[in-house]
Amino acid sequence: MRHLRISYRFFIYFIIFAALLVFFLWLLQSQIMPSFYYNRQVRRINDEIHELDMLVGDLDFNQTTINLVNEFQARTTSRITIYAQNGQMLYDLHDAENMRPADLSLLSGGAIERFTYDGAMAYLQIYQPYETYIYRFEIPFQNLSEVVTIINALYGYVVIIALLLALLLAVLFSRQISRPLVRLNNIARQMSKLDFDIRWSDERADEIGQLGETLNTLTTELGNAFTQLERELARTKELERLRQSFVSNVSHELQTPLAVILGITEAIEDQLATTPEEQKHYLDMLRTETHKMSGLAQDMLDLSQLESGSFNVSKNPFDYPDLLEQLSARFRHMRAEGTPELVLDIDADVKMVDADETRIGQVLDNLLQNAWQHAPAGSTITLKAWCEAGQLHTAVTNEGPPISAKDINHIFESFYKGEKQKNGTGLGLAIVRQIMHLHHGTYQVENLDKGVRFTFSLPL
């Protein structure tokens, strides 16, 4: 069945449907209909008996009662006979006899239903005892067996007609359904060959038309995804190129502190530091170079987390002005004579913020380090925080040279370093970008008339 053509399947399905329909009609005519007809007639008679008892059941049997029964008799097709509880006949238009003792005794078990015959004509009689009277209703009962026999004789012709109709409907349906399905299959085949320009063009409002429109949507989305994939592949190649450049830069960055540390170690071994001042000088150099290597190792760790997807945030409310004060104090402590001065400007409405304090501190630290590297000696770095439109905004501004148009759109990318930038690994601003994404925040950089400003915003 799985390998048959659609037209053959439709033919088989319609043959099965026609056979089931004929079988159901036969079952209905020969088994269900006679029982249904009998039960319906019994239910109708019982309803009429109950209605008559409600009319005369509480009355003595006199001429008034007879008149009421005559009026009821005229409204029904049933022949009505009324008996007293002892079986005496009280009413019957055809002068029926009293009830037989055998029938009277049977009524102790409830109503009696039976058939009587007058030649070829059958009658259904129902005896129903009530509190005052016993009622007998009799109606002609049509025998359905002859009708069923005649209908059964026609089933052979019905089967032949049903098979012919099934064949005709199978041909019609297969043409109406299989042709558009073949076209849909051709579209799918072209899509498998990465041809995403093919389209379903039939105008249909049924499920096949909807499937065609869905294929058009899928084709468009796959085409866009394929284009995006090509871009991602190109970006991956560029990322690999930047990674190689990063390894080269890291190697170069490591050579300088290692060479300094090696030189200091040899100087100490040769006992060249003879005075406390010289020893302190060498120790300060060791500390400086060690900090450089530590920062490089931290950048490499953050890079690993960025690539593995484990760079997570843990949000909790914290005092944002306090964090800014701590960072400002640390940078002021590091400031030597002639280096840029840090100015802190916090609006009064800046209070608590729900964010990862450690990661936001890392963002501020990276932006301040970046500003420190590019600000000229004796200039000012401004760290400003304010609230506006449901956002907490923070800006780091330096008075250094503007960023070139070529670099400004790429400086937040991993490993990227501007043409004039010699220090750093190109990861600090990429880490800023990732942390802002995890906080659903925004970030931007802009050149000013005198200097450069980095801004990031967090939702309150």
KOLVEX-27451 format. One line per 2 residues: number of its first residue (from 1); their letters; for each residue x, y, z of C-alpha. Coordinates in Angstrom, 2 decimals. Example, Ala and Ser with C-alpha at 12.3 -4.5 7.8 and 13.67 -1.06 7.14 Angstrom:
BEGIN
1> AS> 12.30:-4.50:7.80  13.67:-1.06:7.14
***
This chain:
BEGIN
1> MR> 0.00:0.00:0.00  2.85:2.39:0.84
3> HL> 4.30:2.17:-2.69  0.97:2.50:-4.57
5> RI> 0.12:5.61:-6.54  -2.38:8.03:-5.04
7> SY> -5.06:7.19:-7.63  -4.87:3.48:-6.73
9> RF> -5.04:4.31:-3.06  -8.12:6.44:-3.61
11> FI> -9.78:3.61:-5.52  -9.10:1.12:-2.72
13> YF> -10.26:3.59:-0.08  -13.50:4.31:-1.93
15> II> -14.15:0.59:-2.48  -13.73:0.00:1.26
17> FA> -15.96:2.98:2.01  -18.66:1.76:-0.40
19> AL> -18.55:-1.78:1.07  -18.84:-0.42:4.61
21> LV> -21.72:1.83:3.56  -23.63:-1.08:1.94
23> FF> -23.02:-3.26:5.00  -24.26:-0.53:7.30
25> LW> -27.42:-0.04:5.23  -28.08:-3.80:5.28
27> LL> -27.57:-3.89:9.05  -29.86:-0.91:9.46
29> QS> -32.66:-2.40:7.34  -32.56:-5.99:8.53
31> QI> -31.58:-5.68:12.19  -31.97:-2.19:13.55
33> MP> -35.04:-0.83:11.79  -37.60:-3.51:12.92
35> SF> -36.53:-3.22:16.53  -36.52:0.57:16.32
37> YY> -40.00:0.62:14.74  -41.43:-1.74:17.38
39> NR> -39.94:0.19:20.33  -41.16:3.47:18.94
41> QV> -44.73:2.18:18.60  -44.68:0.78:22.14
43> RR> -43.38:4.05:23.52  -46.11:6.00:21.67
45> IN> -48.87:3.77:23.01  -47.56:3.96:26.56
47> DE> -47.47:7.76:26.32  -51.09:7.80:25.12
49> IH> -52.20:5.46:27.92  -50.52:7.67:30.50
51> EL> -52.15:10.76:28.98  -55.60:9.11:29.09
53> DM> -55.16:8.03:32.71  -54.24:11.59:33.65
55> LV> -57.53:12.62:32.03  -59.97:10.07:33.53
57> GD> -58.01:8.12:36.15  -59.48:10.07:39.07
59> LD> -63.08:10.04:37.75  -65.90:7.61:38.33
61> FN> -66.90:5.86:35.16  -70.05:7.62:33.98
63> QT> -71.31:9.39:30.91  -68.95:12.32:31.49
65> TI> -66.00:9.93:31.55  -67.24:8.21:28.38
67> NL> -67.49:11.56:26.60  -63.90:12.40:27.58
69> VN> -62.70:9.00:26.33  -64.62:9.45:23.05
71> EF> -62.93:12.81:22.51  -59.53:11.20:23.22
73> QA> -60.38:8.25:20.90  -61.08:10.70:18.08
75> RT> -57.56:12.17:18.39  -55.67:8.86:18.13
77> TS> -55.44:5.94:15.76  -55.41:3.45:18.65
79> RI> -58.44:1.31:19.55  -59.11:1.95:23.24
81> TI> -60.64:-0.47:25.72  -61.04:0.31:29.43
83> YA> -61.55:-2.32:32.14  -62.29:-2.18:35.80
85> QN> -59.74:-3.67:38.19  -61.79:-6.92:38.26
87> GQ> -61.56:-7.27:34.47  -65.08:-6.00:33.65
89> ML> -65.15:-4.14:30.34  -66.25:-0.53:30.86
91> YD> -65.57:1.06:27.48  -65.00:-0.15:23.92
93> LH> -66.50:1.11:20.71  -66.60:-2.43:19.31
95> DA> -68.24:-4.08:22.35  -65.27:-6.09:23.53
97> EN> -65.69:-8.79:26.13  -64.51:-8.76:29.69
99> MR> -60.86:-9.61:30.35  -60.00:-13.26:30.56
101> PA> -58.89:-14.39:34.01  -55.57:-15.56:32.55
103> DL> -54.84:-12.05:31.18  -55.95:-10.50:34.42
105> SL> -53.51:-12.65:36.41  -50.68:-11.79:34.02
107> LS> -51.15:-8.09:34.77  -49.94:-8.66:38.30
109> GG> -46.43:-8.74:36.80  -46.88:-5.48:34.86
111> AI> -47.93:-4.48:31.37  -48.70:-7.05:28.65
113> ER> -47.48:-6.61:25.06  -48.66:-9.05:22.37
115> FT> -49.66:-9.38:18.74  -53.04:-10.50:17.38
117> YD> -53.80:-11.29:13.77  -56.84:-10.80:11.56
119> GA> -55.98:-12.56:8.36  -52.80:-10.96:7.00
121> MA> -53.19:-7.95:9.23  -51.25:-7.81:12.52
123> YL> -52.22:-5.73:15.58  -50.11:-4.70:18.55
125> QI> -51.99:-4.81:21.87  -50.73:-3.34:25.13
127> YQ> -52.48:-3.89:28.44  -51.44:-1.37:31.10
129> PY> -52.84:-1.45:34.65  -53.21:1.80:36.60
131> ET> -54.62:2.54:40.06  -58.29:2.90:38.94
133> YI> -58.57:1.32:35.52  -56.88:-1.15:33.19
135> YR> -56.29:0.17:29.68  -55.88:-1.77:26.44
137> FE> -54.62:0.06:23.39  -54.50:-1.67:20.02
139> IP> -52.94:-0.39:16.76  -52.33:-1.93:13.34
141> FQ> -48.68:-3.05:13.15  -46.99:-2.92:9.76
143> NL> -44.75:-5.96:9.18  -41.42:-4.73:7.80
145> SE> -40.09:-8.13:6.80  -41.41:-7.92:3.25
147> VV> -39.94:-4.44:2.80  -36.57:-5.64:4.13
149> TI> -36.64:-8.64:1.76  -37.25:-6.37:-1.26
151> IN> -34.47:-3.98:-0.22  -32.06:-6.89:0.30
153> AL> -32.78:-8.04:-3.25  -31.62:-4.63:-4.49
155> YG> -28.30:-4.77:-2.66  -26.58:-6.55:-5.54
157> YV> -27.32:-3.63:-7.82  -26.37:-1.20:-5.05
159> VI> -22.97:-2.88:-4.71  -22.28:-2.62:-8.45
161> IA> -23.32:1.03:-8.55  -21.22:1.77:-5.45
163> LL> -18.13:0.21:-7.06  -18.62:2.23:-10.24
165> LA> -19.07:5.41:-8.22  -15.98:4.55:-6.19
167> LL> -13.94:4.16:-9.39  -15.27:7.44:-10.80
169> LA> -14.67:9.35:-7.56  -11.18:7.86:-7.24
171> VL> -10.27:9.12:-10.72  -11.71:12.58:-10.06
173> FS> -10.15:12.95:-6.63  -6.77:11.64:-7.75
175> RQ> -6.67:14.20:-10.55  -7.70:17.03:-8.23
177> IS> -5.30:16.05:-5.45  -2.40:14.16:-7.02
179> RP> -1.52:16.83:-9.59  -0.93:19.65:-7.07
181> LV> 0.82:17.15:-4.80  3.18:16.28:-7.65
183> RL> 3.90:19.97:-8.10  4.53:20.32:-4.37
185> NN> 6.88:17.34:-4.55  8.79:18.97:-7.40
187> IA> 9.15:22.14:-5.32  10.49:20.07:-2.41
189> RQ> 12.98:18.36:-4.76  14.24:21.72:-5.98
191> MS> 14.57:22.88:-2.38  16.67:19.79:-1.62
193> KL> 19.01:20.98:-4.37  19.32:24.35:-2.53
195> DF> 17.15:26.13:-5.10  15.16:28.51:-2.90
197> DI> 13.84:30.69:-5.74  11.11:28.24:-6.80
199> RW> 7.58:29.12:-5.64  4.08:27.61:-5.43
201> SD> 1.82:29.74:-7.65  -1.62:28.00:-7.64
203> ER> -4.41:29.99:-6.01  -6.24:27.49:-3.80
205> AD> -8.02:28.07:-0.49  -7.97:24.42:0.64
207> EI> -5.35:22.53:2.68  -3.20:21.90:-0.42
209> GQ> -3.12:25.62:-1.13  -2.20:26.26:2.51
211> LG> 0.58:23.67:2.22  1.84:25.45:-0.89
213> ET> 1.87:28.79:0.93  3.67:27.10:3.83
215> LN> 6.27:25.79:1.39  6.68:29.32:0.01
217> TL> 7.26:30.62:3.54  9.65:27.76:4.26
219> TT> 11.51:28.42:1.02  11.89:32.09:1.91
221> EL> 13.05:31.32:5.44  15.47:28.64:4.26
223> GN> 16.84:31.02:1.66  17.37:33.67:4.32
225> AF> 18.87:31.07:6.67  21.19:29.84:3.93
227> TQ> 22.30:33.38:3.23  22.82:33.93:6.94
229> LE> 24.79:30.69:7.13  27.05:31.84:4.35
231> RE> 27.61:35.06:6.27  28.29:33.10:9.46
233> LA> 30.80:30.94:7.63  32.52:34.05:6.35
235> RT> 32.45:35.47:9.87  33.87:32.19:11.21
237> KE> 36.74:32.43:8.79  37.31:36.02:9.88
239> LE> 37.07:34.93:13.52  39.68:32.26:12.90
241> RL> 41.91:34.86:11.30  41.42:37.10:14.33
243> RQ> 42.08:34.17:16.65  45.40:33.52:14.94
245> SF> 46.17:37.20:15.25  45.18:36.99:18.92
247> VS> 47.55:34.07:19.54  50.29:36.05:17.85
249> NV> 49.46:39.11:19.96  49.33:37.05:23.15
251> SH> 52.69:35.55:22.35  54.08:39.00:21.73
253> EL> 52.43:40.39:24.90  53.89:37.54:26.96
255> QT> 57.40:37.97:25.59  57.83:41.46:27.09
257> PL> 56.85:40.71:30.73  58.63:37.37:30.64
259> AV> 61.77:39.01:29.34  61.53:41.67:32.05
261> IL> 60.90:39.07:34.77  63.84:37.00:33.48
263> GI> 66.08:40.06:33.46  65.07:41.02:37.01
265> TE> 65.65:37.46:38.19  69.15:37.44:36.68
267> AI> 69.85:40.85:38.22  68.79:39.57:41.64
269> ED> 70.91:36.44:41.18  73.89:38.60:40.24
271> QL> 73.18:40.78:43.33  72.95:43.95:41.23
273> AT> 70.29:45.39:43.58  72.51:46.47:46.42
275> TP> 70.42:49.23:47.98  66.83:49.15:49.30
277> EE> 65.80:51.64:46.62  67.11:49.38:43.84
279> QK> 65.42:46.33:45.39  62.10:48.21:45.60
281> HY> 62.50:49.29:41.98  62.96:45.69:40.83
283> LD> 60.02:44.50:42.94  57.77:47.21:41.48
285> ML> 58.76:46.08:38.01  57.99:42.47:38.89
287> RT> 54.57:43.50:40.27  53.74:45.52:37.16
289> ET> 54.65:42.73:34.74  52.82:40.17:36.88
291> HK> 49.66:42.31:36.73  49.97:42.43:32.94
293> MS> 50.19:38.64:32.72  47.29:38.24:35.18
295> GL> 45.12:40.55:33.09  46.02:38.61:29.96
297> AQ> 45.12:35.31:31.65  41.77:36.77:32.82
299> DM> 40.98:37.93:29.28  41.72:34.44:27.96
301> LD> 39.45:32.90:30.64  36.62:35.28:29.74
303> LS> 37.12:34.38:26.07  36.74:30.69:26.91
305> QL> 33.51:31.38:28.80  32.14:33.47:25.94
307> ES> 32.76:30.71:23.43  31.40:27.89:25.63
309> GS> 28.18:29.72:26.59  28.96:29.53:30.33
311> FN> 29.29:33.31:30.72  26.30:33.73:33.05
313> VS> 25.02:36.51:35.28  23.55:36.38:38.79
315> KN> 21.26:39.37:39.28  20.72:40.87:42.74
317> PF> 19.89:44.44:43.83  23.01:46.39:44.86
319> DY> 24.05:49.97:45.60  25.22:51.30:42.24
321> PD> 26.74:54.59:43.51  28.80:52.59:46.01
323> LL> 30.25:50.46:43.19  31.13:53.60:41.21
325> EQ> 32.81:55.12:44.26  34.90:51.99:44.84
327> LS> 36.10:51.85:41.21  36.86:55.58:41.18
329> AR> 38.90:55.31:44.39  40.91:52.44:42.96
331> FR> 41.71:54.30:39.75  42.63:57.46:41.65
333> HM> 44.97:55.39:43.80  46.70:54.08:40.68
335> RA> 47.03:57.58:39.19  50.56:58.89:38.90
337> EG> 51.63:62.43:38.19  50.80:63.51:34.64
339> TP> 48.21:60.73:34.04  44.55:61.49:33.29
341> EL> 42.33:62.61:36.17  39.06:60.72:36.86
343> VL> 35.92:62.80:37.58  32.86:61.04:39.05
345> DI> 29.38:62.52:38.40  26.39:60.63:39.90
347> DA> 22.85:62.04:39.77  20.87:62.01:43.02
349> DV> 18.18:59.65:41.64  20.72:56.87:41.00
351> KM> 20.16:54.30:43.77  19.86:50.52:43.57
353> VD> 20.02:48.43:40.41  19.10:44.77:39.87
355> AD> 22.11:43.28:38.08  25.23:41.17:38.54
357> ET> 27.49:43.45:40.57  30.68:41.58:39.64
359> RI> 29.94:41.62:35.90  28.85:45.28:35.89
361> GQ> 32.05:46.08:37.77  33.92:44.25:35.02
363> VL> 32.17:46.38:32.38  33.11:49.59:34.19
365> DN> 36.65:48.38:34.72  37.11:47.53:31.03
367> LL> 35.69:50.88:29.89  37.85:52.82:32.34
369> QN> 40.96:50.85:31.33  40.17:51.57:27.69
371> AW> 39.70:55.28:28.42  42.93:55.35:30.45
373> QH> 44.91:53.88:27.54  43.67:56.45:25.02
375> AP> 43.41:59.61:27.14  46.37:62.01:26.79
377> AG> 48.47:62.90:29.82  46.94:65.61:32.02
379> ST> 43.47:65.19:30.48  40.20:64.28:32.23
381> IT> 38.18:61.04:32.21  34.54:61.50:33.24
383> LK> 32.42:58.71:34.73  28.77:59.82:34.78
385> AW> 25.60:57.94:35.89  21.97:59.10:35.56
387> CE> 18.42:57.70:35.26  16.10:58.43:32.37
389> AG> 13.03:56.74:30.79  13.21:53.67:33.02
391> QL> 16.89:53.11:32.24  20.09:53.51:34.23
393> HT> 22.67:55.14:31.95  26.42:55.19:32.53
395> AV> 28.93:57.03:30.34  32.74:56.94:30.31
397> TN> 34.21:59.89:28.40  37.85:60.55:27.60
399> EG> 39.53:63.41:25.78  41.57:61.18:23.50
401> PP> 41.64:61.14:19.68  38.48:60.08:17.81
403> IS> 37.97:56.51:16.64  38.30:56.09:12.88
405> AK> 35.18:55.34:10.80  36.75:52.01:9.83
407> DI> 37.23:50.89:13.45  34.17:52.32:15.22
409> NH> 31.77:49.64:13.93  34.06:46.77:14.91
411> IF> 35.63:47.69:18.24  33.10:45.56:20.21
413> ES> 34.03:42.44:18.23  36.24:39.75:19.75
415> FY> 40.01:40.10:19.08  39.51:43.35:17.21
417> KG> 42.23:45.99:17.60  42.34:49.26:15.74
419> EK> 45.13:50.05:13.35  46.73:52.49:15.82
421> QK> 46.18:50.33:18.90  49.27:48.44:20.00
423> NG> 48.41:47.52:23.60  45.72:45.12:24.82
425> TG> 44.30:41.91:23.44  41.10:43.18:21.80
427> LG> 38.83:41.37:24.27  37.81:44.01:26.80
429> LA> 35.04:45.64:24.75  33.84:42.26:23.44
431> IV> 33.33:41.22:27.07  31.37:44.46:27.63
433> RQ> 29.11:43.59:24.71  28.41:40.06:25.99
435> IM> 27.65:41.21:29.55  25.21:43.82:28.22
437> HL> 23.43:41.17:26.14  23.06:38.96:29.21
439> HH> 21.55:41.91:31.11  19.27:42.85:28.19
441> GT> 21.01:46.21:28.18  22.34:48.43:25.40
443> YQ> 25.76:49.89:24.63  27.20:52.39:22.17
445> VE> 30.27:54.47:21.33  30.37:57.91:19.75
447> NL> 32.99:60.46:18.80  32.60:63.90:20.40
449> DK> 34.04:67.22:19.35  36.80:66.58:21.86
451> GV> 37.11:62.97:22.87  35.19:59.67:22.78
453> RF> 32.23:58.55:24.90  31.22:54.96:25.72
455> TF> 27.69:54.55:27.11  25.78:51.52:28.40
457> SL> 22.22:51.33:29.79  20.50:48.87:32.12
459> PL> 16.73:48.45:32.60  15.45:49.50:36.03
***
